[in-house]
Amino acid sequence: MSLPRLRLSEEWQTFWLAISFLTRLPVLINIDYSPRLMSNSSTYFPLVGLLLGIIYAAAYSVLEIMFSPLVAVLLVMVLHLWLTGAFHEDGLADSLDGLGGGYTLEDRLRIMKDSQIGTYGVIALVMALLLKAALLVESQVTWLALLIAPCISRLTPLLLMRWLPYITGKKTSKTGPVANAFPTERLLPAVLFTVLVIALGSFWLQALAPLALAATLGVALIWGSYLKRQLGGHTGDSLGACVVFSELVLLAGLV
């Protein structure tokens, strides 16, 4: 196989690896897994987010014909939790449990790894889901929010991965191959793709660009600064949490 075809085949596998990592969607090809492919797959996180957004927006367009906006939004959120396995929401709950209940770095990391959910995690999870539902119902462009928010919010963890060191050992974290070795040169394509999505979305909402900037760069700076003070770096759970935070900030701006 020629080098260009080999590279194309590798990128195709990397894209599907990103889908398998972030969602429960069936993988339609055989993947020659390697840690390098896993770390490279982060480039496609915004693209996977857009694919999810297309599913959510299409589902909402059908459901709002049969149900009230609130019921339609809640059903789409159920679909989201099922398609993603509540991947990022789990990170939010674990992060808030660890950061809220731990007094030392060791305690915080240990609590984050605990499979049981605590008070801080429950409160954060319930409030995040309620706020997301309320913001989507209040939005005048619910379909657009459902379409683009999953894409834009999945750029934020890539920014954190380049800014902060990864502090959880590879052997103890399923996100280790992704979070620990994300190549800097793989960030630019993800940024350019997200900017393109924002530019297209701006045809419907001119204020989208500054909102997206606040949701990605703003959350990365604020949440990243907090993680640096509390942990000295980021964990897989904290990356999941920043996706939820980024999405909520964007939805709040759309409202």
C-alpha positions, -999 to 999 in steps of 0.1 A, spaced: 0 0 0 13 34 -9 21 59 18 -8 83 10 -33 54 11 -17 41 43 -20 75 59 -56 78 47 -64 43 61 -48 52 94 -68 85 97 -100 66 89 -93 41 117 -85 70 140 -118 87 133 -137 55 141 -116 51 172 -128 85 184 -164 74 177 -159 42 198 -143 62 226 -170 89 229 -202 71 219 -220 37 218 -225 40 181 -215 8 163 -180 7 148 -183 -3 111 -146 -11 105 -118 -32 120 -94 -10 139 -57 -19 144 -56 -4 179 -24 13 192 -18 40 218 -7 63 191 -40 60 172 -58 65 205 -40 97 213 -45 110 177 -82 103 179 -87 134 200 -85 154 168 -119 141 158 -137 149 190 -154 180 176 -164 161 144 -179 133 166 -197 160 185 -211 174 153 -223 139 143 -241 136 176 -255 171 172 -270 161 138 -287 132 155 -300 153 184 -313 181 161 -330 156 138 -346 138 168 -358 171 183 -373 182 150 -394 150 149 -403 150 186 -414 186 189 -442 177 164 -456 152 188 -447 166 222 -443 199 240 -408 216 238 -399 204 274 -408 168 267 -390 169 234 -359 183 250 -359 157 278 -363 129 253 -334 142 233 -313 144 266 -322 108 273 -310 99 238 -278 118 245 -271 100 277 -277 66 261 -256 74 230 -227 86 250 -231 64 280 -232 95 302 -194 97 296 -189 134 303 -216 135 330 -197 108 349 -166 129 347 -184 159 361 -198 139 390 -164 123 398 -146 156 395 -169 175 419 -168 146 444 -130 146 444 -125 184 444 -153 190 469 -146 162 493 -108 159 492 -84 179 514 -52 167 499 -41 159 463 -40 122 472 -76 123 486 -90 141 456 -75 117 431 -86 87 452 -122 100 455 -123 106 418 -114 70 412 -141 57 436 -169 42 416 -195 54 442 -210 88 437 -211 113 466 -232 143 476 -212 168 455 -214 146 425 -251 140 428 -258 177 432 -236 187 403 -251 161 380 -287 169 389 -282 207 386 -263 204 353 -290 183 337 -318 205 350 -300 236 338 -293 221 304 -330 212 300 -341 247 310 -317 265 287 -326 243 257 -364 249 263 -358 287 267 -336 290 236 -352 304 205 -329 283 184 -331 249 202 -324 229 170 -292 250 164 -281 246 200 -285 209 198 -266 208 165 -235 228 174 -231 226 212 -218 190 212 -192 200 186 -180 233 201 -179 219 237 -156 190 227 -129 213 216 -124 225 252 -108 193 266 -82 194 238 -72 229 249 -68 217 285 -47 187 273 -22 210 257 -21 235 286 -20 212 317 0 180 324 -19 148 328 -16 136 364 -34 102 365 -13 71 358 -19 54 325 -25 21 342 -54 34 363 -73 55 338 -91 45 306 -85 80 292 -47 78 297 -38 70 261 -59 100 250 -51 126 277 -15 119 283 0 121 248 -22 143 227 2 157 199 3 195 196 1 192 158 -32 174 161 -48 204 178 -48 227 148 -71 206 126 -96 203 154 -96 241 160 -100 248 122 -129 224 120 -147 239 150 -141 274 136 -157 263 103 -188 250 122 -190 282 141 -187 302 109 -215 282 93 -237 285 124 -232 323 124 -254 325 93 -283 317 117 -269 335 148 -244 363 144 -234 363 181 -223 327 179 -186 334 175 -181 353 208 -203 328 226 -183 299 213 -151 317 223 -164 321 259 -176 285 260 -142 270 248 -114 294 257 -132 309 287 -141 276 303 -106 262 295 -90 291 313 -112 293 343 -116 255 349 -80 249 339 -67 275 364 -88 259 391 -75 224 383 -39 237 383 -44 251 418 -62 221 432 -45 192 413 -15 205 395 -29 193 362 -59 176 346 -74 141 349 -97 122 325 -127 131 347 -119 168 347 -118 167 309 -153 152 309 -165 179 333 -151 207 311 -173 194 282 -204 198 303 -193 233 316 -185 244 280 -219 232 267 -238 250 296 -220 283 290 -227 281 253 -264 273 259 -267 301 284 -253 325 259 -277 313 233 -306 320 256 
